[in-house]
């Protein structure tokens, strides 16, 4: 019997069948299916309710609505200032960790016995730790794959402890197979193990994409060399990397240190800071803005570990991955779903550890300006489709009675509020502030607050724009060296592009999120959209 079937049977017997739910249709009970469907409707319903209420209240209660809008904008100003301290602290911690000699710290690390939950064995020497690196890919260019795997080779971790699985999609055709074989020929003797595998198309119960390919690659690694070599699962750290992810030189030694010093490493995921800078100079200006915005958001979140959820490239214990039966194969947001799977599997005893160490990935690019704009929208929509974790979380909370209520409420509020804000905040701040003036009628238009509302909101937003100076400053610090073929005015153009952020936030943040939540609300589920990888593009 396969490991996956064993886990499924165990979950069913322990009434944890809900761990494998992708959407409402996966549930057999009509009552449970209706409840899960109601939870799927919730994110989109809250977003559209916000817009409907803003319009209705601007008409019926323009004064109260005007006051609310001013308070709301002030709240976001304070929130921006508050998060700016997190950004600064996270950046400093990252730069500090880049300078640490992690191998020396590992050599000086005392042995530690396996803690509760680490079944069997001892984590008594960092040299006993293996790194399993999973790199699924679709149609990424050969040079991108080469750079990704070369970064593994350049890392300071002993290569006889690194196992690489390069898993290409069968639907990508012969070109992907050739690229994988070429990478195997070039790097096969550079690591302890280097496996190339093909993820078949049209497997039952799968959404073709990152998560299903990761699950396939992990199972193949287990069957091909982990079990035959009898490597203890708790001694393996799995890193899920995108095909364009380049690890920094000390990534593995830093990760190993955090793993061995974590209170319970087999019940912890480890999150580096994603820097979208591989092709940052080649990307169009608005793509650069969103690349840095994403980086800043995840840097700030490293300072809030109690709210942190796995995103994009991350790492975890192979034992935990086995315990939950690998990544779910029928979800789009697999990177966050694996956290929630473990969270409910271990009755809330699972967390994400920030490691304050960078990895680098590509900024979103297309073959031309308009293709890039479409790609940015699609990528933001795919990330925002993480709203699908809301019904999974709420349903899991009802089923799992062992998790403390306060913990459920704290995480639930953060999850719902973040997705609600994602879809609504930019639109409310920059567009709906005029509604009381437009819909409030002649009586309201003669009031002092009606006259001052646009003035007050514009001045508050002007102060908030000072936050762009901080964003510009950190983006300059993170920029890689400018290619010699770019003129001296490139920095100046890059600086002025930040002024377009408020307008871009509506079209490339709120609208994609609203799109994703509306599709989920209507039951028109999204499939996985693989981000196009282009590095040679002009401004």
N, C-alpha and C positions, 0 to 999 in steps of 0.2 A: 504493500500500500504506500502511495506517495506521501511525502511530508505534508503537502497541501491538503490531501484528503483527511489525514490524521488530525490536522488542525481544525478542519471544518467539522468533523465528527465531535471533537472535543468541545468546540464552541457551541454546537447544537445541544449537546448533553448538559452543558453549563448554562444554557439559555443565553448565550452570547452570539447567536446567529446574526444579530443586528450589526455586528462588526463588518460584515461583508456586503451590506446594503449599498448599492450604487444610486438608485433612485426609487421612487415609490413603487414602481412596477415590479421590483424584486421581491416585495413582500407578499406572502400568500394569503394572509389574513385580510379580509376586506376592511376591517376596522383599523388595523395597523396601517394598511395602505392609504386609507383616507386621512389618517392622522399625519403620516409622513408627507402626503401631498399638501396638506394644510401648511405644514412647516416650509415646504418648497415655495408656496405662494407668499409667505410672510415677507421676505426681503423686498420683492418688487412691490408688494402691497404698501409697505411702509413708505417707500420712495414716492410712489404715485399719490399716496395719501398726503404726503408733505406738500407736493405741488398743488394738489386740489384744495387743501386747507389754506394754503397761502393765497390762492386766487379768491376763494370764498370769503375768507376773513378780511382780505383787503377791500372787498366790496361791502361786507356787513359791519365790520369793526375796524375801520382804517386806522384809527388812533392807536388801538392796542396792537395792531399788526406792525405799525411803524415803530412803536416802542420795542416790540419783540425783535424786529430786524436790526435795530441799533444794538440791542443787547447781544444778539447772536453774532454780529460782526465784531463787537468788542471781545466776546468770548474767544473767537477765532484769532484775534490779535494776541490775546494773552496766551492762548494755546501755542501759537507760533513762537512767541518769546520763550515759553517754557520748554518747548522741544529743541530750541536752538542751543540751550545749555546741554541737553543730551547729545546733540550733534557734536558740539565741541569736545565733550568728555569722551565720546566714543572714538572720535578722530585721534585724540591724544593717546588713548589706550591702544589703538591699532598701531600707531607709529612706534609706540614703546615696545609692543610685542614683536614688531618687525626686527628690532635690534637685539632681541634676547637670543642667547645661545641655548636653544632648547635641548640640543644633544647633551650639553654639559649638565643642564638641570636634570635630564633623565638619568645620566650617570650617577648623579648624587641623590637620586630618589630612593628612599628605603623600600624594601619589599612590603607588600600589603596582601593580606589574605582575602579570599573572595568574600564579599559581603553577602548579606541575605538577598536572594534573587539571582545570584550568579552561580548557577547550578554547576557544581563540580569544578575541581581544579583551583589553581591559584594564579593571581596576576602578580607574580613575584619578580619579574624582570622585564624591562621595556623591550629587550631583545626577543622576548617571546611573542611580541605583538606582530601580527600580520595586517597588511592593508589590502583590502579587496576594492579595486577601483572599477566601477561599472560605467562604461561610456556607450550609451545607445546613440545611434545616428541614423539619419534618413538620407538626405541628399546634400549634406555639407561638403564643401569643396575639400579636395585632398590636402591643400596647404593648411587649412584650419585644423584638420585632424592631426596633421604632422606637428603643428605648433602645440596642440593640446598634449599629445603623448610625449613630445620633447620636454615639456615642462615637468612631467613626471620624472623623466630621466635626470633632469637637472636638480631635482630635490635632494636635500641632505640625508634623507632616510636611506638606510642600506637597501639596495635594490633587490637583494635576496629575500626581502620581506614584503615586496610589493607584487601583487597579483592583479593583472589587468584583463578585463573582459571587454572586447570591442564587439558590440552587437549591432549589426545592420538590419534594416527592414527589407524583407523579401520584396515588398511592393516598390522599393526604390530601384529595383532592376539590376542589371549587370554592372553598371557603373559603381554602385555602392559595394558590390561584391569585390570588384577589382581594387577599389580603394582600401577595403579591409585587408585583402591579401597583401597588398603592397605595404601596408603598415605592419603586418605580421612579419613580413620578410625583413623589414628594416629594424624592428624593435624586439623581435621574439627572444633574442639572446641577451637583452638588456635588463630583464626582470626575472623574478623567480618563476612566474607563470605568465604566459600571454596567450589568451584564448580568443579566437574569432568565432562568432556564432551568428547564425541567421535567424531572425525572429520571423516565423511564418506569418503569412497573411491569413485573414479570415478565420482565426481561431475562435471557437464558440465562446460567448460570454466576454469578449474583449472589445475595448475601444482601441483601435490602432493608435499608438502613441508612446510617449515617454514611460508612463507607469507600467504598461503591459510589457514593454521591451525590457525595462529594469527587472521585472519579475522573472521573465524568461532568462535573462543573463545571469541572475543570481542562482536560479535553479541549475543552470548548466554548470556554473562554477562549483556548486555543491556536489553535483554528480561526477564531474570530471576530475577535480583534484582535491577539494576540501575533505570530502568523506574518505576517498582512497588514502589520503595522507594522514587521516585521523587528526586533523588540526582542531583543537578545542574551539567551539563557536565563540566563547567569551573572549578568546584571544584574537579575534578578527574584527577589525573596524571596517565597515563598508562606507565608501565614499561614492555618492551618486553625483556624477559630473555630467553637465551638458557637453555636447560635442565641441563647443567653443570655449570651454573652461580651461584656463591656464592657471595652474597652481603656482603660488609663489614659493621660493626655494625652501622655506622652513615650514611649509604647511603641514607635512606629515609628522615632523618631530613635535611641532606645537600641538597638533591634534592628539598625538600619543600622550603627551604630558597631561593635557586636560582629561583625557580618557582615564589615565591611571590615577589621577588625583580627584576625580569626581567621586562623590559620595556613593553612588551606585551606577557605575558606567553602563551596565547592560540595560538600565532603564533610563537612559539619557540619550538624546540626540544632540549633535554638536553643529553649531551654525557659524560658518565664517561670514565675513562681510563681502558681498558681491560688488566689485567695481566694474562698471560697464565701460571699459576704456581701451579694449584691444584695438578697436578701429575708430576711436573717438575723433581723430583728426579728419578722417575720411567721411564721417557721418554728416548729414545736413544739420543745420543749426538747431532746428526744433527737436530733432532726434537726440542731439547731445544734451539738450535741456532735460528731457525725460530720462535719459540714461543717468545723469547726475541726480535727478530728483529721486529715482529709485534707490540709488546708492545712499543718499542722505537718509532716506526713510529707514533703510535696514541698518544703517549705522546708529541711528537714534534708538532703534528697537533693541540693539545690543545692550543698552543701558536699562532696559526694562525686561529682565529675564523672566519675570513671572508672567509676562504677557507674550513671550516669544513663541512663535510657531515656525516649524521648518519651512524653508522656502528655497526653491531652485536647488543649487548644489549644496549638499549637506552630508553629514555622516552619522552613523549609528552602529551599535553592536550587531554583529551577524546573528547573535543569539536572539535578540529581540526580533529581528527580521524573520527568523525561523518560527519563533513563538506565535507571530501573528499570521503566518502563512504567506509571507512575501507581500509585496505591494499589491494593492487592489488593481485589477486589470480593466475595470469598467468605469473608471472615473477620469475626469480631465485634470483636476487639481490633485494629482497624486502626491506632490511634495508636501502639501499640508495634510492630506488624508492619512499618510503613514503615521504622522504624529498622533492624530485622533484615534487611529486604530490601536496604537500602543497605549494611549491614555485610557481608553475603555478596557482594553485587554487586562491591564494591570490595575484596574479600579482606581484610576486617578494618580497612581504612583508612577508618573512618567513626566519628564520635563525636557526643556531645551536649554542647553548650556551655550552661551555665547563664547566664542574663543577670541574675539577681537583680532582676527588675523585675516588679511585680504586674499581673495582669489579674483581673477579678472575674466570678464566675458565680453562679448561684442555688444556695442550699441546697435539698435535696430536700423537696418539699412535695406533699401530695395535697389532695383536697377536704375531708378530715376527718382526725382523728387516726389512725384505723386504716388509711385509704388511704395516709397518709404512711408508716406503719410498713411496709406492703407495698412501697411504692416504694423506701424505703431498702434493704430486703432485696434487691429486684430489682436495684437499682443496684450494690450491693456484689457481688452474684452475677455481674453482667456484668463488673465490673472484675476479679473473681477468675478469671473465665474466661480471663484473660490467661495462665493456666497452659497454655493451648494453644500458647504460644510456646516451651514447654519441648521438645515433640517437634520443632517447626520448627527450633529452635536445635541440638538434638542431631543431627538428621538433616543439617542444613547443615554442622555440624562434621565429620561423617564424609565428606561429599562434597567439602568445600573443604580441600585440603591446604596451601594457601598461608598460612593464618592461623596464627600462632605457637601452639604447644600451651599455653604458660603463659597466654596471653590467653584461649584457649578454656576452660581450667580455671577461671580466675578468674571470668569472666562466667557460666559454667555453674553454678558453686557458688552464686553470688549469686542467680541466677534460680531454681534449685531450692530453695535454703534459704528464700528469701523467701516462696515459695508454700507450702512445707511449714509454715513458722511461721504464716502467715496462717490456715491451716486448723486447726492443732493447738494453738498456744501457749496461747490463752485457756482452752481446755478442760482442758489438762494442768495449768495453774497453779491454776485456780479449782475444778475438780471432781475430777480424778484424784488429788489429794494425799491424799484420804481412803481410797483403795483399799487400801493395805497394811494399814490399821487394820481395814477391813471384811473383807478376804479373807485376811489373814495367818494366821488361826487363833488358837487359844487360847494357844499357846506364844509367838507373837510379841506378842500383846496384853499379855503380862506383862513385856515388855522395857521398858527406859527410853526407847528411841527411839520405841516405839509410843505411849507416854504423851506424849512431847514433840513428836511430829511435827505434830499440829494447832497446837500452841502456837507452835512455831518458824516454821512456814509463815505463820501469821496475823501474827506480828510482822514478818517480812520483808515481807509484803504491805502491812502498815501503813506501813512505811518507804517502800515503793515508791509508796504513795498520795501522798507528798509531791510526787511528780512532777506530780500533778494541780494542785497550787498553781501550778507553773510554767505549765502549760497554761492555767489560768484567767487568769493574769496576761497572757500573750500574747494570749489571746482578747479580753480587755478592751481591749488596745491596738489590736487590729484592728477592733473594732466600729465601724461607721459611726455617725453621730449618731442618737440615739434619737428616733423620731417623737414629736411633741408629745402624741399621743393615748394614749401608753403611760405608766402610772403610775411613780412613783419606786421602787416595789418590784420592777420588772422586772429591774434589775441583781441584786438579791438572789436572786430566783428563778433567774436565769441562773447565779449562782454555785453554788447548791446542786445544780443539775442535774448538775454534774460528778461528784458523789458516786455517780451511778448508772452511770458509765462501765464499771467492771469487769463488772457483770452484762450491760450492753448489748453489750460486746465479744463475749460468747459468742453471743448471738442475732443480732447484726447484723454480725459479722465472721467468726468461725470457721464458723458454720453455713452462711452463704451460700457461703463458699469451699469448704467440704466438699461442698456441693451441686453447685457448678460442677465440681469435680474428679471427683466421682463420676459425673456425667453424661458427662464426657470419657472417663473410664475405661470406661464401659459403651457408648460409641459413640453416646450419645443427645445429639447435638450441639445446642447452643443457637443460636437465631437472635438477631438484634439487637433489644434492647428499648429503644425511645426513652423517655428519662426524661420524665415528665409535668412540665410547667412551670406551677406555680400560685404566685401571689404574694399573694393575698388570702385569708388563713386566720387564724382566731383560735386562741389557745393551747388 
